[in-house]
Amino acid sequence: MSNYLTILGFNSAIPTVNSATTAQFLQMESDHFLIDCGEGTQVQLRKAKVKFSKINHIFISHLHGDHCFGLPGLVASFRLLGREKPLHIFGPKGIKEMLETIFRISEVHSGFKIIYHELESENSELIFENKRVEVYTIPLNHRIYCNGYLFKEKKKDRHLVMEEISKYEEIDISDFQNLKNGKDFTLNNGKIIENKMLTKDPDESISYAFCSDTRYLESVIPIIKEVDLLYHEATFLHELKEMAEYTGHTTALEAAKIAKAANVGKLILGHFSNRYDDRTVFTDEAREVFPKSYLPIALEAVKIESAKQKAL
């Protein structure tokens, strides 16, 4: 297992023949997350060969249709496929009312428990945590309440050096987790074996930040500081900066400025206006400020690698 981001859709407002609206599937080792769910997301999931049963946590940035109108259909498909596990949905206050109203009127009954986590804070907050991963909100500035999401792996266990461990009969398998946690081992005679003699440094943890629809917003910089991969909307080129500000969006140049100031490992642009036929103009503009700027490729699984690890 490893860490991959599959961009299912990256278009703004409406889908096209070759590009769907916003949705992403994030795999962080054994954890799987769906981020936004624009129209047609379940078709894109099928094309990406993602098992629906892997999706237990869905994060919705805001309640504009190109980010959430695929959600009712996906939940209905879960029911038809016989889902029994609970489904956690994170999103702005009102998402429960929206979905439950659709289900009531259409007489769709999920058949499994949906746990809603409605968000309304204007500050970044921890909203999900397990043994491996933490998820924080990234407050954004759009026309309606909107959050991005920061996904961070926790510090990983140290690697056991079995060749060294086997030299000490007193070290039992029950001691392995303490060694992975960095603890020294004390022999029966009182001698202390330093942890660094029995283990190796852990792999670097990775991080991913998703910044959905937003105006240029410098307050996100400390939240996403030094993330390994950043997805940031870039609806317009900078020549339309005033339109971007008016509609609650960012230009490619502004997204690059955010990436540079936050010292991220890599930037993927997205949410492009359909007025642009040639999307390379976005990377042309962004790379003037942040050379490691890239276009998304639909259904490509992008490996998320630690920038610190790559620098070693």
Secondary structure per residue as TSV (DSSP state, phi and psi in degrees):
chain	resnum	aa	ss	phi	psi
A	1	M	-	360.0	154.5
A	2	S	-	-154.3	-162.7
A	3	N	E	-116.3	118.0
A	4	Y	E	-137.5	145.3
A	5	L	E	-114.7	122.2
A	6	T	E	-107.9	115.7
A	7	I	E	-86.9	108.3
A	8	L	E	-79.8	-34.8
A	9	G	E	-155.9	148.0
A	10	F	-	-144.4	11.6
A	11	N	B	-81.4	155.3
A	12	S	S	-95.6	149.8
A	13	A	S	64.3	-68.0
A	14	I	S	-132.4	150.4
A	15	P	-	-76.4	160.3
A	16	T	-	-122.0	-179.2
A	17	V	S	-60.3	-35.4
A	18	N	S	-108.5	0.1
A	19	S	-	-149.9	134.7
A	20	A	-	-95.9	170.4
A	21	T	B	-79.7	176.4
A	22	T	S	-61.1	126.4
A	23	A	E	-168.0	142.8
A	24	Q	E	-142.1	147.5
A	25	F	E	-117.8	120.3
A	26	L	E	-113.3	123.7
A	27	Q	E	-110.2	120.8
A	28	M	E	-120.7	93.6
A	29	E	T	56.3	-117.7
A	30	S	T	-90.7	2.5
A	31	D	E	-98.4	142.4
A	32	H	E	-133.5	131.1
A	33	F	E	-132.1	140.1
A	34	L	E	-102.4	127.8
A	35	I	E	-114.7	117.2
A	36	D	E	60.0	161.1
A	37	C	E	-155.1	68.4
A	38	G	-	-67.1	172.8
A	39	E	T	-53.7	133.8
A	40	G	T	85.2	8.8
A	41	T	H	-60.6	-40.2
A	42	Q	H	-68.2	-28.5
A	43	V	H	-67.0	-42.0
A	44	Q	H	-65.1	-36.8
A	45	L	H	-61.9	-40.5
A	46	R	H	-63.1	-43.7
A	47	K	H	-63.5	-34.5
A	48	A	T	-82.1	-1.4
A	49	K	T	59.5	40.5
A	50	V	-	-91.0	128.0
A	51	K	-	-73.2	124.9
A	52	F	G	-58.5	-30.2
A	53	S	G	-66.6	-16.1
A	54	K	G	-77.5	-18.0
A	55	I	-	-88.1	108.0
A	56	N	-	-117.1	-12.2
A	57	H	E	-136.3	123.1
A	58	I	E	-120.1	132.4
A	59	F	E	-117.8	116.9
A	60	I	-	-107.4	127.9
A	61	S	-	-74.7	-45.0
A	62	H	-	-162.4	172.6
A	63	L	S	-99.3	30.1
A	64	H	S	-80.2	145.2
A	65	G	H	-57.0	-35.9
A	66	D	H	-73.5	2.8
A	67	H	H	-121.5	-8.5
A	68	C	H	-145.9	-5.0
A	69	F	T	-72.3	-10.0
A	70	G	T	-85.5	-8.7
A	71	L	H	-68.2	-45.8
A	72	P	H	-58.0	-42.1
A	73	G	H	-66.1	-37.6
A	74	L	H	-65.7	-44.3
A	75	V	H	-63.7	-39.6
A	76	A	H	-62.9	-37.7
A	77	S	H	-66.9	-38.0
A	78	F	H	-54.5	-44.2
A	79	R	H	-63.9	-45.3
A	80	L	H	-63.8	-26.5
A	81	L	T	-87.0	3.5
A	82	G	T	80.8	26.0
A	83	R	-	-59.4	140.7
A	84	E	-	-123.0	-25.4
A	85	K	S	-68.0	146.7
A	86	P	-	-62.3	151.2
A	87	L	E	-119.2	126.5
A	88	H	E	-98.2	124.6
A	89	I	E	-118.9	120.9
A	90	F	E	-105.6	133.2
A	91	G	E	-179.7	177.2
A	92	P	E	-61.2	153.5
A	93	K	T	-55.5	129.8
A	94	G	T	115.2	-16.3
A	95	I	H	-68.3	-33.7
A	96	K	H	-66.0	-46.3
A	97	E	H	-61.0	-42.0
A	98	M	H	-60.3	-51.7
A	99	L	H	-69.0	-45.2
A	100	E	H	-65.3	-32.1
A	101	T	H	-66.0	-44.5
A	102	I	H	-61.6	-44.7
A	103	F	H	-65.4	-37.3
A	104	R	H	-68.2	-47.4
A	105	I	H	-67.3	-38.0
A	106	S	T	-88.4	-0.4
A	107	E	T	55.7	43.2
A	108	V	-	-99.4	124.3
A	109	H	-	-113.3	124.5
A	110	S	-	-62.7	-40.2
A	111	G	S	82.4	-3.3
A	112	F	S	-142.9	165.4
A	113	K	-	-81.2	130.1
A	114	I	E	-106.5	123.1
A	115	I	E	-106.2	113.3
A	116	Y	E	-92.1	135.9
A	117	H	E	-120.5	91.2
A	118	E	E	-85.6	135.1
A	119	L	E	-111.1	141.2
A	120	E	-	-149.3	2.0
A	121	S	-	-72.8	146.0
A	122	E	S	-91.8	-0.4
A	123	N	S	-111.9	154.0
A	124	S	-	-65.9	135.1
A	125	E	-	-144.7	151.7
A	126	L	E	-75.6	121.7
A	127	I	E	-116.9	-13.1
A	128	F	E	-151.8	142.6
A	129	E	E	-157.0	136.3
A	130	N	-	-135.5	-160.8
A	131	K	S	-67.4	-22.0
A	132	R	S	-114.4	-29.3
A	133	V	E	-133.3	147.0
A	134	E	E	-122.3	142.6
A	135	V	E	-125.0	127.8
A	136	Y	E	-118.3	150.8
A	137	T	E	-80.1	151.9
A	138	I	E	-121.0	97.4
A	139	P	E	-59.3	129.9
A	140	L	-	-117.2	177.2
A	141	N	-	-127.7	88.6
A	142	H	S	-115.8	-167.6
A	143	R	S	-75.8	-25.2
A	144	I	S	-128.9	171.5
A	145	Y	-	-56.2	132.1
A	146	C	-	-152.5	140.8
A	147	N	E	-128.0	144.2
A	148	G	E	-92.6	-179.3
A	149	Y	E	-138.5	138.6
A	150	L	E	-111.7	122.7
A	151	F	E	-109.7	121.6
A	152	K	E	-128.6	126.9
A	153	E	E	-72.4	141.5
A	154	K	-	-74.8	168.0
A	155	K	-	-59.5	132.8
A	156	K	-	-86.5	161.2
A	157	D	-	-67.1	151.3
A	158	R	-	-70.6	155.8
A	159	H	E	-88.0	132.7
A	160	L	E	-75.9	139.3
A	161	V	-	-103.9	91.4
A	162	M	H	-63.6	-29.0
A	163	E	H	-61.0	-38.8
A	164	E	H	-79.2	-41.1
A	165	I	H	-61.3	-37.1
A	166	S	T	-65.8	-12.2
A	167	K	T	-76.0	-12.7
A	168	Y	-	-121.5	106.7
A	169	E	T	-63.1	-24.6
A	170	E	T	-72.1	-20.3
A	171	I	-	-79.7	114.9
A	172	D	-	-102.0	162.9
A	173	I	G	-58.0	-27.8
A	174	S	G	-69.0	-14.3
A	175	D	G	-91.4	-9.0
A	176	F	H	-60.5	-42.0
A	177	Q	H	-65.0	-38.0
A	178	N	H	-61.7	-38.9
A	179	L	H	-65.8	-42.2
A	180	K	H	-61.8	-30.5
A	181	N	T	-80.5	-4.0
A	182	G	T	99.6	9.6
A	183	K	-	-83.8	145.2
A	184	D	-	-72.3	166.4
A	185	F	E	-117.8	132.2
A	186	T	E	-104.8	120.6
A	187	L	-	-73.8	165.2
A	188	N	T	-60.1	-28.9
A	189	N	T	-83.6	4.1
A	190	G	S	94.0	-8.8
A	191	K	-	-70.7	136.2
A	192	I	E	-101.2	124.4
A	193	I	E	-96.5	115.0
A	194	E	-	-63.7	143.1
A	195	N	H	-56.7	-37.4
A	196	K	H	-64.3	-16.3
A	197	M	H	-82.4	-17.5
A	198	L	H	-113.3	-11.8
A	199	T	E	-137.9	167.3
A	200	K	E	-118.0	160.4
A	201	D	-	-55.6	145.5
A	202	P	-	-73.7	164.2
A	203	D	-	-65.3	149.2
A	204	E	-	-67.1	138.8
A	205	S	-	-74.1	152.8
A	206	I	-	-112.6	164.0
A	207	S	E	-143.6	149.4
A	208	Y	E	-139.9	133.8
A	209	A	E	-120.3	132.2
A	210	F	E	-114.2	112.5
A	211	C	E	-111.3	102.0
A	212	S	-	-76.9	-155.8
A	213	D	S	-56.3	124.3
A	214	T	-	-165.5	150.6
A	215	R	-	-71.8	166.4
A	216	Y	-	-56.8	124.9
A	217	L	-	-143.7	102.8
A	218	E	G	-71.7	-16.5
A	219	S	G	-67.7	-15.1
A	220	V	G	-77.7	-18.7
A	221	I	T	-57.6	-51.1
A	222	P	T	-65.5	-24.4
A	223	I	T	-73.4	-39.0
A	224	I	S	-101.0	13.9
A	225	K	T	-51.5	123.2
A	226	E	T	61.0	28.9
A	227	V	-	-67.8	152.5
A	228	D	S	-73.7	-33.8
A	229	L	E	-141.3	131.6
A	230	L	E	-122.4	128.6
A	231	Y	E	-104.3	123.5
A	232	H	E	-133.8	133.7
A	233	E	E	-61.8	147.7
A	234	A	-	-149.2	72.7
A	235	T	-	-66.9	-35.2
A	236	F	B	-128.9	163.5
A	237	L	-	-79.9	164.5
A	238	H	G	-69.2	-19.7
A	239	E	G	-63.8	-18.3
A	240	L	G	-109.7	36.2
A	241	K	H	-57.0	-40.9
A	242	E	H	-65.3	-39.2
A	243	M	H	-65.8	-40.1
A	244	A	H	-59.4	-46.4
A	245	E	H	-62.2	-43.8
A	246	Y	H	-64.6	-40.2
A	247	T	H	-90.4	-3.0
A	248	G	T	83.2	38.5
A	249	H	-	-130.3	179.7
A	250	T	-	-122.2	152.6
A	251	T	B	-92.9	164.5
A	252	A	H	-61.5	-39.4
A	253	L	H	-63.6	-41.4
A	254	E	H	-67.6	-39.1
A	255	A	H	-61.6	-40.2
A	256	A	H	-65.3	-37.6
A	257	K	H	-63.8	-38.7
A	258	I	H	-63.2	-45.9
A	259	A	H	-61.9	-42.4
A	260	K	H	-66.3	-46.0
A	261	A	H	-64.8	-32.7
A	262	A	H	-86.1	-7.1
A	263	N	T	55.8	48.9
A	264	V	-	-79.0	162.7
A	265	G	S	-75.0	-38.4
A	266	K	-	-158.3	143.9
A	267	L	E	-118.2	129.2
A	268	I	E	-112.3	125.9
A	269	L	E	-89.8	159.0
A	270	G	E	-169.9	-174.2
A	271	H	-	63.6	46.9
A	272	F	B	-77.7	141.6
A	273	S	-	-66.4	143.4
A	274	N	T	-72.1	-2.3
A	275	R	T	-71.3	-15.8
A	276	Y	-	-102.6	116.7
A	277	D	S	-80.9	-36.5
A	278	D	-	-103.4	107.2
A	279	R	T	-80.3	-9.8
A	280	T	H	-64.2	-17.1
A	281	V	H	-64.1	-25.8
A	282	F	H	-70.6	-45.8
A	283	T	H	-70.9	-33.0
A	284	D	H	-57.5	-44.7
A	285	E	H	-71.1	-45.5
A	286	A	H	-66.1	-38.0
A	287	R	T	-69.6	-13.2
A	288	E	T	-64.3	-27.0
A	289	V	T	-107.9	-42.6
A	290	F	-	-133.2	99.0
A	291	P	S	-58.9	-28.9
A	292	K	S	-88.4	51.9
A	293	S	E	-107.2	138.1
A	294	Y	E	-138.8	156.9
A	295	L	-	-87.0	149.1
A	296	P	-	-76.5	151.1
A	297	I	-	-120.7	118.7
A	298	A	T	-56.7	130.4
A	299	L	T	73.2	1.9
A	300	E	-	-76.0	133.6
A	301	A	E	-89.7	106.8
A	302	V	E	-89.5	120.4
A	303	K	E	-73.2	130.0
A	304	I	-	-94.7	114.5
A	305	E	-	-115.0	146.9
A	306	S	-	-67.7	125.2
A	307	A	H	-63.9	-34.2
A	308	K	H	-67.8	-41.3
A	309	Q	H	-64.4	-40.3
A	310	K	H	-68.2	-26.7
A	311	A	H	-78.2	-16.1
A	312	L	-	-74.5	360.0
